[in-house]
Amino acid sequence: MPLLILQGERDYQVTMEDFALWQEHLAGSEHVKCKSYPGLNHLFMEGEGPGRPEEYFARPGHISGEVVDDIAHWINSR
């Protein structure tokens, strides 16, 4: 089954260590694509420094256009 795993590198809930485990355990699978995004948090919103809970409710934002494009491309390539 095709699988797309995306990770915001500023995500403090699901960390880059978690992402590395996915990559390690799914390495070599031709149906899996993994990609991380520097500067994005758990909601794929841009920010600076370490991710913080306040980002989710104190500052409105939108999912990164790059993430939207990558998801659309992945879906359309199926």
Distance bins in CASP14 RR format, pairs under 12 A and 6 or more apart:
PFRMAT RR
TARGET T0000
AUTHOR 0000-0000-0000
RMODE 2
METHOD distances of the structure
MODEL  1
1 26 0 0 0 0 0 1 0 0 0 0 0
1 29 0 0 0 0 1 0 0 0 0 0 0
1 30 0 0 0 0 0 1 0 0 0 0 0
1 31 1 0 0 1 0 0 0 0 0 0 0
1 32 0 0 0 0 1 0 0 0 0 0 0
1 78 0 0 0 0 0 1 0 0 0 0 0
2 26 0 0 0 0 0 1 0 0 0 0 0
2 29 0 0 0 0 1 0 0 0 0 0 0
2 30 0 0 0 0 1 0 0 0 0 0 0
2 31 1 0 1 0 0 0 0 0 0 0 0
2 32 1 0 0 1 0 0 0 0 0 0 0
2 33 0 0 0 0 1 0 0 0 0 0 0
2 74 1 0 0 1 0 0 0 0 0 0 0
2 75 0 0 0 0 1 0 0 0 0 0 0
2 77 0 0 0 0 1 0 0 0 0 0 0
2 78 1 0 1 0 0 0 0 0 0 0 0
3 22 0 0 0 0 1 0 0 0 0 0 0
3 23 0 0 0 0 0 1 0 0 0 0 0
3 25 0 0 0 0 0 1 0 0 0 0 0
3 26 1 0 0 1 0 0 0 0 0 0 0
3 29 1 0 0 1 0 0 0 0 0 0 0
3 30 0 0 0 0 0 1 0 0 0 0 0
3 31 1 0 0 1 0 0 0 0 0 0 0
3 32 1 0 1 0 0 0 0 0 0 0 0
3 33 1 0 0 1 0 0 0 0 0 0 0
3 34 0 0 0 0 1 0 0 0 0 0 0
3 35 0 0 0 0 0 1 0 0 0 0 0
3 74 0 0 0 0 1 0 0 0 0 0 0
3 78 0 0 0 0 0 1 0 0 0 0 0
4 22 0 0 0 0 0 1 0 0 0 0 0
4 26 0 0 0 0 0 1 0 0 0 0 0
4 29 0 0 0 0 0 1 0 0 0 0 0
4 31 0 0 0 0 1 0 0 0 0 0 0
4 32 1 0 0 1 0 0 0 0 0 0 0
4 33 1 0 1 0 0 0 0 0 0 0 0
4 34 0 0 0 0 1 0 0 0 0 0 0
4 35 1 0 0 1 0 0 0 0 0 0 0
4 67 0 0 0 0 0 1 0 0 0 0 0
4 70 0 0 0 0 1 0 0 0 0 0 0
4 71 1 0 0 1 0 0 0 0 0 0 0
4 72 0 0 0 0 0 1 0 0 0 0 0
4 73 0 0 0 0 1 0 0 0 0 0 0
4 74 1 0 1 0 0 0 0 0 0 0 0
4 75 0 0 0 0 1 0 0 0 0 0 0
4 77 0 0 0 0 0 1 0 0 0 0 0
4 78 0 0 0 0 1 0 0 0 0 0 0
5 14 0 0 0 0 0 1 0 0 0 0 0
5 18 0 0 0 0 1 0 0 0 0 0 0
5 19 1 0 0 1 0 0 0 0 0 0 0
5 20 0 0 0 0 0 1 0 0 0 0 0
5 21 0 0 0 0 0 1 0 0 0 0 0
5 22 1 0 1 0 0 0 0 0 0 0 0
5 23 1 0 0 1 0 0 0 0 0 0 0
5 24 0 0 0 0 0 1 0 0 0 0 0
5 25 0 0 0 0 0 1 0 0 0 0 0
5 26 1 0 0 1 0 0 0 0 0 0 0
5 27 0 0 0 0 0 1 0 0 0 0 0
5 29 0 0 0 0 0 1 0 0 0 0 0
5 31 0 0 0 0 0 1 0 0 0 0 0
5 32 1 0 0 1 0 0 0 0 0 0 0
5 33 1 0 0 1 0 0 0 0 0 0 0
5 34 1 0 1 0 0 0 0 0 0 0 0
5 35 1 0 0 1 0 0 0 0 0 0 0
5 36 0 0 0 0 1 0 0 0 0 0 0
5 37 0 0 0 0 0 1 0 0 0 0 0
5 70 0 0 0 0 0 1 0 0 0 0 0
5 71 0 0 0 0 0 1 0 0 0 0 0
5 74 0 0 0 0 0 1 0 0 0 0 0
6 14 0 0 0 0 0 1 0 0 0 0 0
6 19 0 0 0 0 1 0 0 0 0 0 0
6 22 0 0 0 0 0 1 0 0 0 0 0
6 32 0 0 0 0 0 1 0 0 0 0 0
6 33 0 0 0 0 1 0 0 0 0 0 0
6 34 1 0 0 1 0 0 0 0 0 0 0
6 35 1 0 1 0 0 0 0 0 0 0 0
6 36 1 0 0 1 0 0 0 0 0 0 0
6 37 1 0 0 1 0 0 0 0 0 0 0
6 40 0 0 0 0 1 0 0 0 0 0 0
6 42 0 0 0 0 0 1 0 0 0 0 0
6 43 0 0 0 0 0 1 0 0 0 0 0
6 44 1 0 0 1 0 0 0 0 0 0 0
6 63 0 0 0 0 0 1 0 0 0 0 0
6 64 0 0 0 0 1 0 0 0 0 0 0
6 66 0 0 0 0 0 1 0 0 0 0 0
6 67 1 0 0 1 0 0 0 0 0 0 0
6 68 0 0 0 0 0 1 0 0 0 0 0
6 69 0 0 0 0 0 1 0 0 0 0 0
6 70 1 0 0 1 0 0 0 0 0 0 0
6 71 1 0 0 1 0 0 0 0 0 0 0
6 74 0 0 0 0 1 0 0 0 0 0 0
7 13 0 0 0 0 0 1 0 0 0 0 0
7 14 1 0 0 1 0 0 0 0 0 0 0
7 15 0 0 0 0 1 0 0 0 0 0 0
7 16 1 0 0 1 0 0 0 0 0 0 0
7 17 0 0 0 0 0 1 0 0 0 0 0
7 18 1 0 0 1 0 0 0 0 0 0 0
7 19 1 0 1 0 0 0 0 0 0 0 0
7 20 0 0 0 0 1 0 0 0 0 0 0
7 21 0 0 0 0 0 1 0 0 0 0 0
7 22 0 0 0 0 1 0 0 0 0 0 0
7 23 0 0 0 0 1 0 0 0 0 0 0
7 33 0 0 0 0 0 1 0 0 0 0 0
7 34 1 0 0 1 0 0 0 0 0 0 0
7 35 1 0 0 1 0 0 0 0 0 0 0
7 36 1 0 1 0 0 0 0 0 0 0 0
7 37 1 0 0 1 0 0 0 0 0 0 0
7 38 0 0 0 0 0 1 0 0 0 0 0
7 39 0 0 0 0 0 1 0 0 0 0 0
7 40 0 0 0 0 1 0 0 0 0 0 0
7 41 0 0 0 0 0 1 0 0 0 0 0
7 42 0 0 0 0 1 0 0 0 0 0 0
7 44 0 0 0 0 1 0 0 0 0 0 0
7 67 0 0 0 0 0 1 0 0 0 0 0
7 70 0 0 0 0 0 1 0 0 0 0 0
8 14 0 0 0 0 1 0 0 0 0 0 0
8 15 0 0 0 0 1 0 0 0 0 0 0
8 16 0 0 0 0 1 0 0 0 0 0 0
8 18 0 0 0 0 0 1 0 0 0 0 0
8 19 0 0 0 0 1 0 0 0 0 0 0
8 34 0 0 0 0 0 1 0 0 0 0 0
8 35 0 0 0 0 1 0 0 0 0 0 0
8 36 1 0 1 0 0 0 0 0 0 0 0
8 37 1 0 1 0 0 0 0 0 0 0 0
8 38 1 0 0 1 0 0 0 0 0 0 0
8 39 1 0 0 1 0 0 0 0 0 0 0
8 40 1 0 1 0 0 0 0 0 0 0 0
8 41 1 0 0 1 0 0 0 0 0 0 0
8 42 1 0 0 1 0 0 0 0 0 0 0
8 43 0 0 0 0 1 0 0 0 0 0 0
8 44 1 0 0 1 0 0 0 0 0 0 0
8 45 0 0 0 0 1 0 0 0 0 0 0
8 46 0 0 0 0 0 1 0 0 0 0 0
8 47 0 0 0 0 0 1 0 0 0 0 0
8 51 0 0 0 0 1 0 0 0 0 0 0
8 63 0 0 0 0 0 1 0 0 0 0 0
8 64 0 0 0 0 1 0 0 0 0 0 0
8 66 0 0 0 0 0 1 0 0 0 0 0
8 67 0 0 0 0 1 0 0 0 0 0 0
8 70 0 0 0 0 0 1 0 0 0 0 0
9 15 0 0 0 0 1 0 0 0 0 0 0
9 16 1 0 1 0 0 0 0 0 0 0 0
9 17 0 0 0 0 0 1 0 0 0 0 0
9 18 0 0 0 0 0 1 0 0 0 0 0
9 19 0 0 0 0 1 0 0 0 0 0 0
9 20 0 0 0 0 0 1 0 0 0 0 0
9 35 0 0 0 0 0 1 0 0 0 0 0
9 36 1 0 1 0 0 0 0 0 0 0 0
9 37 1 0 0 1 0 0 0 0 0 0 0
9 38 1 0 1 0 0 0 0 0 0 0 0
9 39 1 0 1 0 0 0 0 0 0 0 0
9 40 1 0 0 1 0 0 0 0 0 0 0
9 41 0 0 0 0 1 0 0 0 0 0 0
9 42 0 0 0 0 0 1 0 0 0 0 0
9 44 0 0 0 0 0 1 0 0 0 0 0
9 46 0 0 0 0 0 1 0 0 0 0 0
9 47 0 0 0 0 0 1 0 0 0 0 0
9 48 0 0 0 0 0 1 0 0 0 0 0
9 49 0 0 0 0 0 1 0 0 0 0 0
9 50 0 0 0 0 0 1 0 0 0 0 0
9 51 0 0 0 0 1 0 0 0 0 0 0
9 64 0 0 0 0 0 1 0 0 0 0 0
10 16 0 0 0 0 1 0 0 0 0 0 0
10 36 0 0 0 0 0 1 0 0 0 0 0
10 37 0 0 0 0 1 0 0 0 0 0 0
10 38 1 0 0 1 0 0 0 0 0 0 0
10 39 1 0 1 0 0 0 0 0 0 0 0
10 40 1 0 0 1 0 0 0 0 0 0 0
10 41 1 0 1 0 0 0 0 0 0 0 0
10 42 0 0 0 0 1 0 0 0 0 0 0
10 43 0 0 0 0 0 1 0 0 0 0 0
10 44 0 0 0 0 1 0 0 0 0 0 0
10 45 0 0 0 0 1 0 0 0 0 0 0
10 46 0 0 0 0 1 0 0 0 0 0 0
10 47 1 0 0 1 0 0 0 0 0 0 0
10 48 0 0 0 0 1 0 0 0 0 0 0
10 49 1 0 0 1 0 0 0 0 0 0 0
10 50 1 0 0 1 0 0 0 0 0 0 0
10 51 1 0 1 0 0 0 0 0 0 0 0
10 52 0 0 0 0 1 0 0 0 0 0 0
10 55 0 0 0 0 1 0 0 0 0 0 0
10 64 0 0 0 0 0 1 0 0 0 0 0
11 17 0 0 0 0 0 1 0 0 0 0 0
11 18 0 0 0 0 1 0 0 0 0 0 0
11 19 0 0 0 0 1 0 0 0 0 0 0
11 36 0 0 0 0 1 0 0 0 0 0 0
11 37 0 0 0 0 1 0 0 0 0 0 0
11 38 0 0 0 0 0 1 0 0 0 0 0
11 39 0 0 0 0 1 0 0 0 0 0 0
11 40 1 0 0 1 0 0 0 0 0 0 0
11 41 1 0 1 0 0 0 0 0 0 0 0
11 42 1 0 1 0 0 0 0 0 0 0 0
11 43 0 0 0 0 1 0 0 0 0 0 0
11 44 0 0 0 0 1 0 0 0 0 0 0
11 45 0 0 0 0 0 1 0 0 0 0 0
11 47 0 0 0 0 0 1 0 0 0 0 0
11 50 0 0 0 0 0 1 0 0 0 0 0
11 51 1 0 0 1 0 0 0 0 0 0 0
11 52 0 0 0 0 0 1 0 0 0 0 0
11 53 0 0 0 0 0 1 0 0 0 0 0
11 55 0 0 0 0 0 1 0 0 0 0 0
11 56 0 0 0 0 0 1 0 0 0 0 0
12 18 0 0 0 0 0 1 0 0 0 0 0
12 41 1 0 0 1 0 0 0 0 0 0 0
12 42 1 0 0 1 0 0 0 0 0 0 0
12 43 0 0 0 0 0 1 0 0 0 0 0
12 49 0 0 0 0 0 1 0 0 0 0 0
12 50 1 0 0 1 0 0 0 0 0 0 0
12 51 1 0 1 0 0 0 0 0 0 0 0
12 52 1 0 0 1 0 0 0 0 0 0 0
12 53 0 0 0 0 1 0 0 0 0 0 0
12 54 0 0 0 0 0 1 0 0 0 0 0
12 55 0 0 0 0 1 0 0 0 0 0 0
12 56 0 0 0 0 0 1 0 0 0 0 0
13 19 0 0 0 0 0 1 0 0 0 0 0
13 41 0 0 0 0 1 0 0 0 0 0 0
13 42 1 0 1 0 0 0 0 0 0 0 0
13 43 0 0 0 0 1 0 0 0 0 0 0
13 51 0 0 0 0 1 0 0 0 0 0 0
13 52 0 0 0 0 0 1 0 0 0 0 0
13 53 0 0 0 0 1 0 0 0 0 0 0
13 55 0 0 0 0 0 1 0 0 0 0 0
13 56 0 0 0 0 1 0 0 0 0 0 0
14 20 0 0 0 0 0 1 0 0 0 0 0
14 21 0 0 0 0 0 1 0 0 0 0 0
14 22 0 0 0 0 1 0 0 0 0 0 0
14 36 0 0 0 0 0 1 0 0 0 0 0
14 40 0 0 0 0 0 1 0 0 0 0 0
14 41 0 0 0 0 0 1 0 0 0 0 0
14 42 1 0 0 1 0 0 0 0 0 0 0
14 43 0 0 0 0 0 1 0 0 0 0 0
14 44 0 0 0 0 0 1 0 0 0 0 0
14 51 0 0 0 0 0 1 0 0 0 0 0
15 21 0 0 0 0 1 0 0 0 0 0 0
15 22 0 0 0 0 0 1 0 0 0 0 0
15 36 0 0 0 0 0 1 0 0 0 0 0
15 41 0 0 0 0 0 1 0 0 0 0 0
15 42 0 0 0 0 1 0 0 0 0 0 0
15 50 0 0 0 0 0 1 0 0 0 0 0
15 51 0 0 0 0 0 1 0 0 0 0 0
16 22 0 0 0 0 0 1 0 0 0 0 0
16 23 0 0 0 0 0 1 0 0 0 0 0
16 34 0 0 0 0 0 1 0 0 0 0 0
16 36 1 0 0 1 0 0 0 0 0 0 0
16 37 0 0 0 0 0 1 0 0 0 0 0
16 38 0 0 0 0 0 1 0 0 0 0 0
16 39 0 0 0 0 0 1 0 0 0 0 0
16 40 0 0 0 0 0 1 0 0 0 0 0
16 42 0 0 0 0 0 1 0 0 0 0 0
16 50 0 0 0 0 0 1 0 0 0 0 0
16 51 0 0 0 0 0 1 0 0 0 0 0
17 23 0 0 0 0 0 1 0 0 0 0 0
17 24 0 0 0 0 0 1 0 0 0 0 0
17 36 0 0 0 0 0 1 0 0 0 0 0
18 24 0 0 0 0 0 1 0 0 0 0 0
18 25 0 0 0 0 0 1 0 0 0 0 0
18 34 0 0 0 0 0 1 0 0 0 0 0
18 36 0 0 0 0 0 1 0 0 0 0 0
18 42 0 0 0 0 0 1 0 0 0 0 0
19 25 0 0 0 0 0 1 0 0 0 0 0
19 26 0 0 0 0 0 1 0 0 0 0 0
19 34 1 0 0 1 0 0 0 0 0 0 0
19 35 0 0 0 0 1 0 0 0 0 0 0
19 36 1 0 1 0 0 0 0 0 0 0 0
19 37 0 0 0 0 0 1 0 0 0 0 0
19 42 0 0 0 0 0 1 0 0 0 0 0
20 26 0 0 0 0 0 1 0 0 0 0 0
20 27 0 0 0 0 0 1 0 0 0 0 0
20 34 0 0 0 0 1 0 0 0 0 0 0
20 36 0 0 0 0 1 0 0 0 0 0 0
21 27 0 0 0 0 0 1 0 0 0 0 0
21 34 0 0 0 0 0 1 0 0 0 0 0
22 29 0 0 0 0 0 1 0 0 0 0 0
22 32 0 0 0 0 1 0 0 0 0 0 0
22 33 0 0 0 0 0 1 0 0 0 0 0
22 34 1 0 0 1 0 0 0 0 0 0 0
22 35 0 0 0 0 0 1 0 0 0 0 0
22 36 0 0 0 0 0 1 0 0 0 0 0
23 29 0 0 0 0 0 1 0 0 0 0 0
23 32 0 0 0 0 1 0 0 0 0 0 0
23 33 0 0 0 0 0 1 0 0 0 0 0
23 34 1 0 1 0 0 0 0 0 0 0 0
23 35 0 0 0 0 0 1 0 0 0 0 0
23 36 0 0 0 0 1 0 0 0 0 0 0
24 32 0 0 0 0 0 1 0 0 0 0 0
24 34 0 0 0 0 0 1 0 0 0 0 0
25 32 0 0 0 0 1 0 0 0 0 0 0
25 34 0 0 0 0 0 1 0 0 0 0 0
26 32 1 0 1 0 0 0 0 0 0 0 0
26 33 0 0 0 0 1 0 0 0 0 0 0
26 34 1 0 0 1 0 0 0 0 0 0 0
27 34 0 0 0 0 1 0 0 0 0 0 0
28 34 0 0 0 0 0 1 0 0 0 0 0
31 74 0 0 0 0 0 1 0 0 0 0 0
31 77 0 0 0 0 0 1 0 0 0 0 0
31 78 0 0 0 0 1 0 0 0 0 0 0
32 74 0 0 0 0 0 1 0 0 0 0 0
33 70 0 0 0 0 1 0 0 0 0 0 0
33 71 0 0 0 0 0 1 0 0 0 0 0
33 73 0 0 0 0 1 0 0 0 0 0 0
33 74 1 0 0 1 0 0 0 0 0 0 0
33 75 0 0 0 0 0 1 0 0 0 0 0
33 77 0 0 0 0 1 0 0 0 0 0 0
33 78 0 0 0 0 0 1 0 0 0 0 0
34 70 0 0 0 0 0 1 0 0 0 0 0
34 74 0 0 0 0 0 1 0 0 0 0 0
35 44 0 0 0 0 0 1 0 0 0 0 0
35 64 0 0 0 0 0 1 0 0 0 0 0
35 66 0 0 0 0 1 0 0 0 0 0 0
35 67 0 0 0 0 1 0 0 0 0 0 0
35 69 0 0 0 0 0 1 0 0 0 0 0
35 70 1 0 0 1 0 0 0 0 0 0 0
35 71 0 0 0 0 0 1 0 0 0 0 0
35 73 0 0 0 0 0 1 0 0 0 0 0
35 74 0 0 0 0 1 0 0 0 0 0 0
36 44 0 0 0 0 0 1 0 0 0 0 0
36 66 0 0 0 0 0 1 0 0 0 0 0
36 67 0 0 0 0 0 1 0 0 0 0 0
36 70 0 0 0 0 0 1 0 0 0 0 0
37 43 0 0 0 0 0 1 0 0 0 0 0
37 44 1 0 0 1 0 0 0 0 0 0 0
37 45 0 0 0 0 0 1 0 0 0 0 0
37 46 0 0 0 0 1 0 0 0 0 0 0
37 47 0 0 0 0 0 1 0 0 0 0 0
37 63 0 0 0 0 0 1 0 0 0 0 0
37 64 1 0 0 1 0 0 0 0 0 0 0
37 65 0 0 0 0 0 1 0 0 0 0 0
37 66 1 0 0 1 0 0 0 0 0 0 0
37 67 1 0 0 1 0 0 0 0 0 0 0
37 68 0 0 0 0 0 1 0 0 0 0 0
37 69 0 0 0 0 0 1 0 0 0 0 0
37 70 0 0 0 0 1 0 0 0 0 0 0
37 71 0 0 0 0 0 1 0 0 0 0 0
38 44 0 0 0 0 0 1 0 0 0 0 0
38 46 0 0 0 0 1 0 0 0 0 0 0
38 47 0 0 0 0 0 1 0 0 0 0 0
38 48 0 0 0 0 0 1 0 0 0 0 0
38 49 0 0 0 0 0 1 0 0 0 0 0
38 64 0 0 0 0 0 1 0 0 0 0 0
38 66 0 0 0 0 0 1 0 0 0 0 0
39 45 0 0 0 0 1 0 0 0 0 0 0
39 46 1 0 1 0 0 0 0 0 0 0 0
39 47 1 0 1 0 0 0 0 0 0 0 0
39 48 1 0 0 1 0 0 0 0 0 0 0
39 49 0 0 0 0 1 0 0 0 0 0 0
39 50 0 0 0 0 0 1 0 0 0 0 0
39 51 0 0 0 0 1 0 0 0 0 0 0
39 55 0 0 0 0 0 1 0 0 0 0 0
39 64 0 0 0 0 1 0 0 0 0 0 0
39 66 0 0 0 0 0 1 0 0 0 0 0
39 67 0 0 0 0 0 1 0 0 0 0 0
40 46 1 0 0 1 0 0 0 0 0 0 0
40 47 1 0 0 1 0 0 0 0 0 0 0
40 48 0 0 0 0 0 1 0 0 0 0 0
40 49 0 0 0 0 0 1 0 0 0 0 0
40 51 0 0 0 0 1 0 0 0 0 0 0
40 55 0 0 0 0 0 1 0 0 0 0 0
40 61 0 0 0 0 0 1 0 0 0 0 0
40 62 0 0 0 0 0 1 0 0 0 0 0
40 63 0 0 0 0 1 0 0 0 0 0 0
40 64 1 0 1 0 0 0 0 0 0 0 0
40 65 0 0 0 0 0 1 0 0 0 0 0
40 66 0 0 0 0 1 0 0 0 0 0 0
40 67 1 0 0 1 0 0 0 0 0 0 0
40 68 0 0 0 0 0 1 0 0 0 0 0
40 70 0 0 0 0 0 1 0 0 0 0 0
41 47 1 0 0 1 0 0 0 0 0 0 0
41 48 0 0 0 0 0 1 0 0 0 0 0
41 49 0 0 0 0 1 0 0 0 0 0 0
41 50 0 0 0 0 1 0 0 0 0 0 0
41 51 1 0 1 0 0 0 0 0 0 0 0
41 52 0 0 0 0 1 0 0 0 0 0 0
41 53 0 0 0 0 0 1 0 0 0 0 0
41 54 0 0 0 0 0 1 0 0 0 0 0
41 55 1 0 1 0 0 0 0 0 0 0 0
41 56 1 0 0 1 0 0 0 0 0 0 0
41 59 0 0 0 0 0 1 0 0 0 0 0
41 61 0 0 0 0 0 1 0 0 0 0 0
41 63 0 0 0 0 0 1 0 0 0 0 0
41 64 0 0 0 0 1 0 0 0 0 0 0
41 67 0 0 0 0 0 1 0 0 0 0 0
42 50 0 0 0 0 0 1 0 0 0 0 0
42 51 0 0 0 0 1 0 0 0 0 0 0
42 52 0 0 0 0 0 1 0 0 0 0 0
42 53 0 0 0 0 1 0 0 0 0 0 0
42 55 0 0 0 0 1 0 0 0 0 0 0
42 56 1 0 0 1 0 0 0 0 0 0 0
42 63 0 0 0 0 0 1 0 0 0 0 0
42 67 0 0 0 0 0 1 0 0 0 0 0
43 51 0 0 0 0 0 1 0 0 0 0 0
43 53 0 0 0 0 0 1 0 0 0 0 0
43 55 1 0 0 1 0 0 0 0 0 0 0
43 56 1 0 0 1 0 0 0 0 0 0 0
43 57 0 0 0 0 0 1 0 0 0 0 0
43 59 0 0 0 0 0 1 0 0 0 0 0
43 60 0 0 0 0 0 1 0 0 0 0 0
43 61 0 0 0 0 1 0 0 0 0 0 0
43 62 0 0 0 0 1 0 0 0 0 0 0
43 63 1 0 0 1 0 0 0 0 0 0 0
43 64 0 0 0 0 1 0 0 0 0 0 0
43 67 0 0 0 0 1 0 0 0 0 0 0
44 55 0 0 0 0 0 1 0 0 0 0 0
44 56 0 0 0 0 0 1 0 0 0 0 0
44 61 0 0 0 0 0 1 0 0 0 0 0
44 62 0 0 0 0 1 0 0 0 0 0 0
44 63 1 0 1 0 0 0 0 0 0 0 0
44 64 1 0 1 0 0 0 0 0 0 0 0
44 65 0 0 0 0 1 0 0 0 0 0 0
44 66 0 0 0 0 1 0 0 0 0 0 0
44 67 1 0 1 0 0 0 0 0 0 0 0
44 68 0 0 0 0 1 0 0 0 0 0 0
44 69 0 0 0 0 0 1 0 0 0 0 0
44 70 0 0 0 0 1 0 0 0 0 0 0
44 71 0 0 0 0 1 0 0 0 0 0 0
45 51 0 0 0 0 0 1 0 0 0 0 0
45 52 0 0 0 0 0 1 0 0 0 0 0
45 55 1 0 0 1 0 0 0 0 0 0 0
45 56 0 0 0 0 1 0 0 0 0 0 0
45 57 0 0 0 0 0 1 0 0 0 0 0
45 58 0 0 0 0 0 1 0 0 0 0 0
45 59 0 0 0 0 1 0 0 0 0 0 0
45 60 0 0 0 0 1 0 0 0 0 0 0
45 61 1 0 1 0 0 0 0 0 0 0 0
45 62 1 0 0 1 0 0 0 0 0 0 0
45 63 1 0 0 1 0 0 0 0 0 0 0
45 64 1 0 0 1 0 0 0 0 0 0 0
45 65 0 0 0 0 0 1 0 0 0 0 0
45 66 0 0 0 0 0 1 0 0 0 0 0
45 67 0 0 0 0 1 0 0 0 0 0 0
46 55 0 0 0 0 1 0 0 0 0 0 0
46 59 0 0 0 0 0 1 0 0 0 0 0
46 61 0 0 0 0 1 0 0 0 0 0 0
46 62 0 0 0 0 1 0 0 0 0 0 0
46 63 0 0 0 0 1 0 0 0 0 0 0
46 64 1 0 0 1 0 0 0 0 0 0 0
46 65 0 0 0 0 1 0 0 0 0 0 0
46 66 0 0 0 0 1 0 0 0 0 0 0
46 67 0 0 0 0 0 1 0 0 0 0 0
47 54 0 0 0 0 0 1 0 0 0 0 0
47 55 1 0 0 1 0 0 0 0 0 0 0
47 56 0 0 0 0 0 1 0 0 0 0 0
47 59 0 0 0 0 1 0 0 0 0 0 0
47 61 0 0 0 0 1 0 0 0 0 0 0
47 64 0 0 0 0 0 1 0 0 0 0 0
48 55 0 0 0 0 0 1 0 0 0 0 0
48 59 0 0 0 0 0 1 0 0 0 0 0
49 55 0 0 0 0 0 1 0 0 0 0 0
51 59 0 0 0 0 0 1 0 0 0 0 0
52 58 0 0 0 0 1 0 0 0 0 0 0
52 59 0 0 0 0 1 0 0 0 0 0 0
53 59 0 0 0 0 0 1 0 0 0 0 0
55 61 0 0 0 0 1 0 0 0 0 0 0
62 68 0 0 0 0 1 0 0 0 0 0 0
63 69 0 0 0 0 0 1 0 0 0 0 0
63 70 0 0 0 0 0 1 0 0 0 0 0
63 71 0 0 0 0 1 0 0 0 0 0 0
63 72 0 0 0 0 0 1 0 0 0 0 0
64 70 0 0 0 0 1 0 0 0 0 0 0
64 71 0 0 0 0 0 1 0 0 0 0 0
65 71 0 0 0 0 1 0 0 0 0 0 0
65 72 0 0 0 0 1 0 0 0 0 0 0
65 73 0 0 0 0 0 1 0 0 0 0 0
66 72 0 0 0 0 0 1 0 0 0 0 0
66 73 0 0 0 0 0 1 0 0 0 0 0
67 73 0 0 0 0 0 1 0 0 0 0 0
67 74 0 0 0 0 0 1 0 0 0 0 0
68 74 0 0 0 0 0 1 0 0 0 0 0
68 75 0 0 0 0 0 1 0 0 0 0 0
69 75 0 0 0 0 0 1 0 0 0 0 0
69 76 0 0 0 0 0 1 0 0 0 0 0
70 76 0 0 0 0 0 1 0 0 0 0 0
70 77 0 0 0 0 0 1 0 0 0 0 0
71 77 0 0 0 0 0 1 0 0 0 0 0
71 78 0 0 0 0 0 1 0 0 0 0 0
72 78 0 0 0 0 0 1 0 0 0 0 0
END
